[in-house]
Amino acid sequence: MTVDKSFLGTGWGFPPEFQINGSVKRISAEEDIRESLYILLSTNPGERVMQPTYGCGLKAQIFEEINETAVTVMIDLVRRAILFFEPRVIVESITVESDNANDILNGLIKINISYIVRATNNRHNIVYPFYFTEGTNVKL
């Protein structure tokens, strides 16, 4: 039995790209889910006028001290956002890590999300880079 991948969704690629014939580049299936997750994690609640609760709220953690409490809050924010706004997946695990001390000093934390696509029962994962010092190292 083959699964119709369009069931998983088809939408515009992000950022929007226009092809030579004037049409918009579209993505489908697992790629659409992956981009949807990146958009969800990058959006703050209140940014979308027609969906004011859509988003993750990770950016509110930018000025927090990175400790166990902050990591737990980040994991909870990601889990809740996916639960409420991405019904096509089941979250298996979410971990927050950095490869080395330099990553944290440079303001980078990697959020690893393992998930199962409900329609196909396939496992996937994404690594979302969260830059918590974004915009603070401006060189003049």
C-alpha positions in Angstrom: 0.0 0.0 0.0 1.4 3.4 -0.9 0.6 6.5 1.0 -0.5 9.6 -0.9 2.2 12.0 0.2 0.0 15.0 -0.6 -2.1 14.0 2.4 0.8 15.3 4.5 0.3 18.7 3.1 1.5 20.9 0.2 2.4 24.5 0.5 4.7 27.3 -0.5 8.3 26.9 0.2 9.8 29.2 2.8 11.1 31.7 2.0 8.8 32.0 -1.0 10.6 31.4 -4.3 9.3 32.1 -7.7 10.1 29.9 -10.7 10.8 31.1 -14.2 7.2 30.5 -15.4 5.9 32.8 -12.6 4.6 30.0 -10.3 5.6 29.7 -6.7 7.8 26.9 -5.6 5.7 24.4 -3.6 6.8 21.7 -1.2 5.1 18.5 -0.1 5.0 15.7 2.4 7.9 15.5 4.9 9.7 18.6 3.6 6.5 20.6 4.2 6.3 19.3 7.8 10.0 20.1 8.4 9.6 23.7 7.1 6.4 24.0 9.1 8.3 23.1 12.3 11.1 25.6 11.6 8.5 28.3 11.0 6.6 27.4 14.2 9.8 27.5 16.3 10.8 30.9 14.8 7.4 32.6 15.3 6.5 34.4 18.5 2.9 34.2 19.8 1.2 37.4 18.7 3.1 37.8 15.4 0.3 36.5 13.3 -2.7 38.7 13.2 -5.2 36.0 12.3 -3.7 33.4 14.6 -2.4 35.3 17.7 -1.6 32.2 19.7 0.5 30.6 16.9 4.1 30.3 17.7 6.6 28.9 20.1 7.9 31.8 22.3 11.5 30.8 22.3 12.7 34.3 21.7 11.4 35.3 25.2 14.2 33.1 26.5 17.0 35.2 24.9 17.9 37.1 28.1 17.6 34.2 30.5 20.5 32.6 32.1 21.1 29.2 30.5 20.6 26.7 33.3 18.5 23.6 33.9 15.4 25.7 34.5 15.8 27.6 31.3 16.4 24.4 29.3 13.3 22.8 30.8 11.2 25.9 29.9 12.6 25.7 26.3 11.7 22.0 26.0 8.2 22.7 27.3 7.7 25.7 24.9 8.7 23.5 21.9 6.6 20.5 23.0 3.5 22.6 23.6 3.9 24.5 20.3 4.2 21.3 18.3 1.3 19.7 20.2 -1.1 22.5 19.5 0.0 23.6 16.0 1.5 20.6 14.2 -1.0 17.8 14.4 0.8 15.8 11.6 3.5 14.7 14.0 4.0 12.9 17.4 7.0 14.2 19.3 9.3 11.4 20.6 11.9 13.4 22.3 13.3 17.0 22.6 16.8 17.7 23.9 18.7 20.9 24.2 22.4 20.7 23.9 25.6 22.4 22.7 28.5 20.7 21.1 31.1 22.5 23.2 31.5 25.4 25.6 32.4 27.7 22.7 28.9 27.2 21.3 27.3 28.6 24.5 29.8 31.4 24.7 28.9 32.3 21.1 25.2 32.1 22.0 24.2 28.9 20.2 22.1 26.1 21.6 20.8 23.3 19.5 17.3 22.0 20.0 17.0 18.4 18.7 13.5 17.2 18.0 12.7 13.6 17.1 9.2 13.0 15.8 7.0 10.5 14.0 4.9 11.5 11.1 1.4 10.2 12.0 0.3 9.3 8.5 3.3 7.3 7.5 4.7 6.2 10.9 8.2 7.3 9.7 10.7 8.8 12.2 12.4 12.1 11.5 14.4 14.6 13.4 15.4 18.2 13.1 18.0 20.3 14.8 16.8 23.8 15.4 19.7 26.3 16.1 18.6 28.8 18.8 20.8 31.8 18.9 20.2 33.4 22.3 22.6 36.3 21.9 21.4 37.3 18.4 21.9 40.9 17.7 24.2 41.6 20.7 27.5 41.3 18.9 27.1 44.1 16.5 30.4 45.5 15.4 30.5 49.2 14.6 
